[in-house]
Amino acid sequence: MPDFSFTEEQELFRKTVREFCEKEIEPRAREIDEKAEIPDVVIKGMAKLGLMGIMVSSEYGGSEADAVTAAIAAEEIARADISCATAVYYLVQAGWSYIFDKYGKPEWKEEILPKLTKGEAWVGIATTEPGGGSDLAGMKTTMKKVDGKWILNGEKAYISGVREALKYGGVHMTLVKTAPELGHRGMTFVALPIKGTKGIETSLFEDMGRMGISTGAFKMDNVEVDEKWIVGELNRGFYYAMEGFNVARVFVAAACVGAAEKALEIGMEYIKQRTAFGVPIAKYEGIQFNLADQATKLEAAKLLVYRAAWAVDQFYKGKMKVSDVNKYVAMAKLVAPLWAFDLIKDVMIWHGAYGYTKECPLEMGLRGVMSYCIGAEGAQNIMRIIIGRELLGREYMPYK
């Protein structure tokens, strides 16, 4: 039989992160949602635990953690802040700082990553545009050589961390076209600082959930690109992005599991205390059967999440094909948000009218998890396309 246990180090790590989250994050969860900002004490606390840039090299202050360990942190943070805002602040940087560390220019990494690991800079991702996000080959942003200089023009939208990047500085891993005629083979990643860069205009959206982390947009009008901002090789950006999405999607799925675990914990405590017709409502099969179904799906989602995280780690050890990693990650990202949303919705119904009020924390979870059902870090139907592609072969893809 397979060993489904975590290592002793990982269990100790989970315990340490949970203690921090219960002390510093959970009591502030409603405040984070209402004030639409994560307090510096939380960010600095996560940095002291080694969570900021958790997979980054130790030379920059990172923890060099594997994907399983990083997923544990995402799960625990979302348990504490069920809105998922704090988890998003953590997981976006966990995934994309790893890609920046792996492929970025040394002189640019030396400037950005030590600040990130101290909680003093932001590293995010910017691929989506006003016209859409799933069809990366259809994006419009370009980077062209003009008089010997690289010049950026275009717009990115629905981007996490715009306000945070303006506050702290840092970079967004921005996908641009450098050889449009080559389609996805002609894209390049630019580690773009939006704070203080001439030619960049930012704006913010007001989301329905995850209020503690911003969503925004930025326009690039003849932005002159420093050579050190270019990540890895020219025209390899699409492949770096796909690698980064595999890492980040695992953490998204783990966060959804964490939020659902907290919701189920809240719900079970409530149904034991709430009475109807003289007995706790937990005694009614109408509740118990729903509880059984949701607990089973949650456990299945959690197993799949850590299967996907393990697959990522095996890939980096040279022990698993990327096609298998793609499949497991897409499966985790497909089911974890959808099942978490369904679970939280049902637990809200257990609470009756109280579940529909802001006094009940479950509504924060429903709003937060919804972002990942819609498509943050990859739309659900894109996950289905990936799974189908890896099961049937690329010749059965619905598009080229």
C-alpha positions in Angstrom: 0.0 0.0 0.0 1.2 3.6 -0.7 2.3 5.6 2.3 -0.2 8.5 2.6 1.6 10.1 5.6 3.6 13.4 5.5 7.1 13.4 6.7 7.9 14.3 10.3 9.3 17.6 9.1 6.2 18.4 7.2 3.9 17.6 10.1 6.0 19.9 12.3 5.8 22.5 9.7 2.0 22.2 9.5 1.8 22.5 13.3 4.0 25.7 13.3 2.0 27.3 10.5 -1.3 26.4 12.1 -0.3 27.9 15.4 0.8 31.2 13.7 -2.4 31.3 11.6 -4.7 30.7 14.6 -2.9 33.5 16.5 -2.3 36.1 13.8 -4.6 35.5 10.9 -7.8 33.9 12.0 -8.7 36.7 14.5 -8.2 39.3 11.7 -10.0 37.4 9.0 -13.2 39.6 9.1 -11.1 42.8 9.4 -9.1 41.7 6.3 -12.3 41.3 4.4 -13.9 44.6 5.6 -10.8 46.8 5.3 -9.7 45.1 2.1 -6.1 44.9 3.2 -3.8 42.3 4.8 -2.0 43.9 7.8 1.8 44.2 7.7 2.0 42.2 10.9 0.6 39.2 9.0 2.8 39.6 6.0 5.9 40.1 8.2 4.9 37.2 10.3 4.6 34.9 7.3 8.0 36.2 6.1 9.6 35.3 9.5 8.2 31.8 9.1 9.9 31.5 5.7 6.6 31.5 3.8 7.3 34.4 1.6 9.2 33.0 -1.3 8.9 29.5 0.3 10.4 27.8 -2.8 13.0 30.4 -3.5 16.7 29.7 -3.1 18.3 30.1 0.3 20.8 32.6 -1.1 17.9 35.1 -1.4 16.4 34.2 2.0 14.0 31.6 0.7 13.1 28.2 2.3 13.8 26.0 -0.8 10.7 24.0 0.1 9.1 21.4 -2.1 5.6 21.7 -3.6 4.0 19.4 -0.9 5.3 21.6 1.9 4.3 24.8 0.1 0.8 23.3 -0.4 0.5 22.6 3.3 1.0 26.3 4.0 -1.6 27.3 1.5 -4.1 24.9 3.1 -3.4 26.1 6.6 -3.6 29.8 5.7 -7.0 29.4 4.0 -8.3 27.5 7.0 -7.5 30.6 9.1 -8.7 33.2 6.5 -11.6 31.5 4.9 -12.0 34.4 2.4 -8.8 33.0 0.8 -7.3 36.5 0.5 -4.3 35.8 2.7 -3.8 32.5 1.0 -3.8 34.2 -2.4 -1.2 36.7 -1.1 0.9 33.8 -0.2 0.3 31.4 -3.0 0.7 33.7 -6.0 4.1 34.7 -4.8 5.0 31.1 -3.8 4.5 29.9 -7.3 5.7 32.8 -9.4 8.7 33.7 -7.3 9.9 30.2 -7.9 9.7 30.6 -11.7 11.4 34.0 -11.4 14.2 32.5 -9.2 14.6 29.6 -11.7 14.8 31.7 -14.9 15.3 35.3 -14.0 18.5 37.4 -14.5 20.8 37.2 -11.5 21.2 40.9 -11.1 17.4 41.4 -11.1 16.8 38.5 -8.7 19.4 39.9 -6.3 17.4 43.1 -6.2 13.9 41.7 -5.8 14.0 38.3 -4.1 15.7 39.3 -0.8 13.0 41.9 -0.4 10.3 39.4 -1.2 11.4 36.9 1.4 11.4 39.6 4.0 7.8 40.6 3.1 8.9 43.8 1.5 8.2 43.2 -2.2 5.6 41.5 -4.5 6.1 39.0 -7.2 3.0 38.2 -9.2 1.7 37.0 -12.6 0.2 39.0 -15.5 -1.0 37.0 -18.5 -4.7 37.9 -18.7 -5.8 40.8 -20.9 -9.2 42.6 -21.3 -10.1 40.3 -24.2 -9.6 37.1 -22.2 -7.1 34.9 -20.3 -7.6 31.3 -21.4 -6.5 31.9 -25.0 -2.9 33.1 -24.4 -2.0 32.9 -28.0 -4.7 35.5 -28.7 -3.2 38.1 -26.4 -2.2 41.6 -27.8 0.6 42.8 -25.7 3.9 43.1 -27.6 7.5 43.8 -27.0 9.4 45.0 -30.1 12.9 46.2 -30.7 12.9 49.9 -31.6 16.3 51.6 -32.2 18.0 48.9 -30.3 15.7 49.0 -27.3 12.9 46.7 -26.3 9.5 48.6 -26.1 6.3 47.2 -24.5 2.8 48.1 -25.5 -0.4 46.5 -24.4 -2.7 46.0 -21.4 -3.1 43.3 -18.7 -6.3 43.0 -16.7 -7.7 41.0 -13.7 -4.2 40.8 -12.2 -3.7 40.0 -8.5 -1.5 42.2 -6.5 -1.5 45.5 -8.4 -2.1 47.6 -5.3 0.4 45.5 -3.4 3.1 46.0 -6.1 2.5 49.8 -6.0 2.8 49.7 -2.2 5.8 47.5 -1.8 7.5 47.4 -5.2 8.5 44.2 -6.9 7.6 42.6 -10.3 4.8 41.0 -12.2 5.8 38.1 -14.4 4.3 39.6 -17.6 3.7 37.5 -20.7 4.2 39.4 -24.0 4.6 38.6 -27.7 8.0 39.0 -29.2 7.4 37.1 -32.3 3.7 37.2 -33.0 3.9 35.2 -36.2 5.0 32.2 -34.1 1.9 32.1 -31.9 2.6 30.6 -28.4 6.2 29.9 -29.5 6.8 33.6 -29.8 6.1 34.7 -26.3 8.5 36.1 -23.7 8.3 36.6 -19.9 9.2 40.0 -18.5 9.7 40.6 -14.8 8.1 44.0 -15.0 8.1 46.5 -12.1 4.9 48.5 -12.4 5.8 50.9 -9.5 7.6 54.0 -10.8 8.0 52.7 -14.4 7.4 55.3 -17.0 4.6 54.5 -19.4 2.6 52.3 -17.0 -0.9 53.3 -15.9 -2.7 51.2 -13.3 -6.3 50.8 -12.2 -8.2 48.6 -9.7 -11.3 46.5 -9.8 -13.7 45.9 -6.9 -14.1 42.1 -6.5 -16.9 40.4 -4.8 -14.5 38.3 -2.7 -10.9 37.9 -1.6 -11.1 41.5 -0.5 -7.8 41.6 1.3 -5.8 41.1 -2.0 -6.3 43.5 -4.9 -7.2 42.8 -8.4 -6.3 45.4 -11.0 -5.0 46.2 -14.5 -2.1 48.0 -16.0 -1.6 49.6 -19.4 1.9 49.8 -21.0 2.4 52.7 -23.4 5.9 52.6 -25.0 7.5 51.2 -21.9 11.2 50.8 -22.3 12.4 47.4 -21.0 15.6 47.0 -19.2 17.4 43.9 -20.5 17.7 42.4 -17.0 13.9 42.3 -16.8 13.7 39.7 -19.5 13.2 36.2 -17.9 15.1 33.3 -19.4 15.3 33.0 -23.2 13.4 35.0 -25.7 10.3 33.3 -27.1 10.2 30.7 -24.2 7.8 32.6 -22.0 4.8 30.4 -22.8 6.6 27.3 -21.5 7.8 29.1 -18.4 4.2 30.2 -17.8 2.8 26.7 -18.2 5.4 25.5 -15.7 4.4 28.2 -13.3 0.7 27.5 -13.6 1.3 23.9 -12.7 3.0 25.0 -9.5 0.5 27.7 -8.6 -2.6 25.6 -9.4 -1.6 23.1 -6.8 -1.5 25.8 -4.2 -4.9 27.2 -5.4 -6.4 23.8 -5.0 -4.8 23.4 -1.5 -6.3 26.7 -0.4 -9.7 25.7 -1.6 -9.4 22.5 0.5 -8.3 24.6 3.5 -11.3 26.9 3.2 -13.7 23.9 2.9 -12.1 22.2 5.9 -12.8 25.2 8.0 -16.3 25.5 6.7 -17.0 21.9 7.5 -15.5 22.3 11.0 -17.8 25.3 11.6 -20.8 23.4 10.3 -20.3 20.3 12.3 -20.0 22.3 15.5 -23.2 24.2 14.6 -25.4 21.2 13.8 -24.4 19.6 17.1 -25.7 22.7 19.0 -28.6 23.8 16.9 -31.9 22.1 17.9 -35.1 21.6 16.0 -38.2 19.7 17.2 -36.3 19.0 20.5 -33.1 17.4 19.1 -29.8 18.6 17.6 -30.2 18.8 13.8 -27.1 16.7 13.5 -29.4 13.7 14.3 -31.4 14.2 11.2 -30.5 12.1 8.1 -31.2 15.1 5.9 -28.2 16.7 7.5 -26.1 13.6 8.0 -26.3 12.3 4.5 -25.3 15.7 3.1 -22.4 15.8 5.6 -21.3 12.4 4.6 -21.3 13.3 0.9 -19.5 16.6 1.4 -16.9 15.1 3.8 -16.1 12.3 1.3 -15.7 14.7 -1.6 -13.5 16.9 0.6 -11.2 14.0 1.5 -11.0 13.0 -2.2 -10.1 16.5 -3.2 -7.4 16.7 -0.5 -5.9 13.4 -1.6 -5.9 14.6 -5.2 -4.3 18.0 -4.3 -1.4 16.3 -2.5 -1.1 13.7 -5.3 -0.6 16.7 -7.7 1.9 18.4 -5.3 3.8 15.1 -5.1 3.8 14.8 -8.9 5.3 18.3 -9.2 8.1 17.3 -6.9 8.6 14.1 -8.7 8.9 16.0 -12.0 11.7 18.2 -10.6 13.5 15.0 -9.5 13.3 13.7 -13.0 10.9 10.9 -11.9 7.7 11.9 -13.7 6.7 13.0 -17.1 5.3 16.5 -17.5 2.2 15.1 -19.2 1.3 13.2 -16.0 2.0 16.3 -13.9 -0.3 18.3 -16.2 -3.1 15.8 -15.7 -2.9 15.5 -11.9 -2.6 19.3 -11.4 -5.5 20.0 -13.7 -7.7 17.4 -11.9 -6.9 19.0 -8.6 -7.6 22.5 -9.9 -10.8 21.3 -11.5 -12.4 19.6 -8.5 -11.1 21.4 -5.4 -12.7 24.9 -6.1 -16.0 23.4 -7.4 -16.4 20.9 -4.5 -15.3 23.5 -1.9 -17.9 26.0 -3.2 -20.6 23.3 -3.1 -19.6 22.3 0.4 -19.5 25.9 1.8 -22.9 26.5 0.1 -24.4 23.5 1.8 -23.0 24.3 5.2 -24.4 27.8 4.9 -27.8 26.2 4.3 -27.4 24.2 7.5 -27.2 27.5 9.3 -30.5 28.8 8.0 -31.0 32.5 8.0 -27.9 33.0 10.1 -25.8 31.5 7.3 -27.0 34.4 5.0 -25.7 37.1 7.4 -22.2 38.6 7.6 -22.1 37.5 11.2 -21.5 34.1 9.8 -17.9 33.7 8.3 -19.0 31.2 5.7 -20.1 33.9 3.2 -16.5 35.1 3.0 -15.5 31.6 2.0 -18.1 31.3 -0.6 -17.1 34.6 -2.2 -13.4 33.7 -2.1 -13.6 30.2 -3.5 -15.9 31.4 -6.3 -12.9 33.2 -7.9 -11.3 29.9 -8.5 -14.5 28.4 -9.9 -14.6 31.2 -12.4 -11.1 30.8 -13.5 -8.3 32.5 -11.5 -5.1 30.5 -12.3 -7.0 28.7 -15.1 -10.6 28.3 -16.1 -12.4 25.0 -15.2 -13.0 24.1 -18.8 -9.4 24.7 -19.6 -8.6 22.1 -16.9 -11.0 19.7 -18.6 -9.2 20.3 -21.9 -5.8 19.6 -20.3 -7.1 16.4 -18.8 -8.6 15.2 -22.1 -5.4 16.1 -23.9 -3.3 14.1 -21.6 -5.6 11.1 -21.6 -6.3 11.0 -25.4 -3.3 12.7 -26.9 -2.7 16.1 -28.5 -4.3 15.0 -31.8 -7.7 15.1 -30.1 -7.4 18.7 -28.8 -10.4 20.8 -29.9 -8.0 23.5 -31.2 -4.5 23.9 -32.5 
